[in-house]
Structure formats: C-alpha cells, structure tokens
Amino acid sequence: MEAITWRFRTGSPWRDLPVEFGAWQSVAERHLRRSKDGTYVRVFASVRRAQDGSDDVDLERFLLVDSTVVRAHQHAAGARPGALTGG
C-alpha cells in the first residue's frame, strides 16, 4: 500500500518506483488486481464503519486532491504539434 500511495502522491510512473518497494511490475499488478476485485472498496468501507458505524462508502470523504501539489511529471512535456487535433 505504501508503494501505491507513493506513486500517486508523486505522480511518477510505475517504473520510477524506488527499489525499496520491490519490482515496479509487481506493485502495479497488485494495484490493478486490488482495483478490479473490490479490495479498496472493502478497505474504505471498513475504515468508514470504524469511524461512524456506517457501511456506505463515500470516497470523497477519504480522497482529497490539493491543487498545490498536483503537477505534471517531467515526461509529460507535451505532444507533437497536431497530434491531439489530428491535423
């Protein structure tokens, strides 16, 4: 979980994950698997139940984006001219 959190916090691609977290391919695969099988939804529901006894999952209550730390990765410098417009 810490590796996945690090990746989303920094905005880095999976391949830039520090070696302390293990192979980036393994971490990315675990994240994909947990996303698809509902593990994250169950974790948030459990946290929510612990907080107020409710079983409803309101992700907006747990997931926040602060625009002061949102930035493009260095590899997101831009597309070739006309690549997005098709011209």
Phi, psi and omega per residue, in radians:
M1 nan -0.650 -3.123
E2 -1.118 -0.682 3.127
A3 -1.132 -0.724 3.138
I4 -1.151 -0.743 3.102
T5 -1.091 -0.744 3.121
W6 -1.035 -0.787 -3.089
R7 -1.078 -0.777 -3.128
F8 -1.304 -0.561 3.112
R9 -1.157 -0.703 -3.090
T10 -1.521 -0.368 -3.083
G11 1.329 0.268 -3.114
S12 -1.417 2.700 3.021
P13 -1.241 2.781 -3.121
W14 -0.955 -0.688 -3.047
R15 -1.160 -0.253 3.115
D16 -1.633 0.133 3.127
L17 -1.068 2.323 3.114
P18 -1.024 2.573 -3.077
V19 -1.105 -0.384 3.125
E20 -1.049 -0.405 -3.123
F21 -1.527 -0.122 -3.106
G22 1.730 -2.979 -3.119
A23 -1.140 2.257 -3.086
W24 -1.087 -0.554 3.132
Q25 -1.117 -0.680 3.141
S26 -1.175 -0.747 -3.140
V27 -1.134 -0.772 3.139
A28 -1.104 -0.701 3.125
E29 -1.134 -0.741 3.107
R30 -1.083 -0.736 3.122
H31 -1.084 -0.795 3.126
L32 -1.070 -0.797 3.141
R33 -1.070 -0.795 -3.135
R34 -1.172 -0.562 3.091
S35 -1.169 -0.744 -3.089
K36 -1.299 -0.626 -3.036
D37 -1.563 0.033 3.066
G38 1.506 0.185 -3.131
T39 -1.040 -0.784 -3.110
Y40 -1.111 -0.708 3.120
V41 -1.068 -0.737 3.118
R42 -1.156 -0.659 3.112
V43 -1.107 -0.842 3.140
F44 -1.106 -0.656 3.095
A45 -1.108 -0.707 3.115
S46 -1.124 -0.750 3.097
V47 -1.097 -0.745 -3.137
R48 -1.101 -0.766 3.111
R49 -1.053 -0.703 3.133
A50 -1.141 -0.507 -3.120
Q51 -1.410 -0.838 -3.019
D52 -2.416 0.142 3.089
G53 1.397 0.021 -3.128
S54 -1.579 2.650 3.111
D55 -1.769 -0.070 3.132
D56 -1.261 2.457 3.115
V57 -1.841 2.000 3.096
D58 -2.005 1.592 -3.037
L59 -1.072 -0.493 -3.140
E60 -1.083 -0.434 3.136
R61 -1.296 -0.447 -3.071
F62 -1.843 -0.506 -3.054
L63 -1.855 2.070 -3.133
L64 -2.177 2.540 3.058
V65 -2.098 2.123 3.110
D66 -1.774 2.020 -3.041
S67 -1.128 -0.245 3.130
T68 -1.277 -0.290 -3.131
V69 -2.023 0.023 3.109
V70 -1.446 2.161 -3.134
R71 -2.587 2.745 3.099
A72 -1.364 2.531 3.071
H73 -1.237 2.710 -3.111
Q74 -1.007 -0.458 3.140
H75 -1.443 -0.023 -3.134
A76 -1.719 0.698 -3.041
A77 -1.198 -0.425 3.113
G78 2.550 2.857 3.139
A79 -1.683 2.895 3.060
R80 -1.100 2.617 3.118
P81 -0.981 2.263 3.101
G82 1.448 -0.073 -3.086
A83 -1.168 -0.594 -3.107
L84 -1.480 -0.451 -3.099
T85 -1.653 -0.165 3.129
G86 1.387 0.162 -3.081
G87 -2.015 nan nan
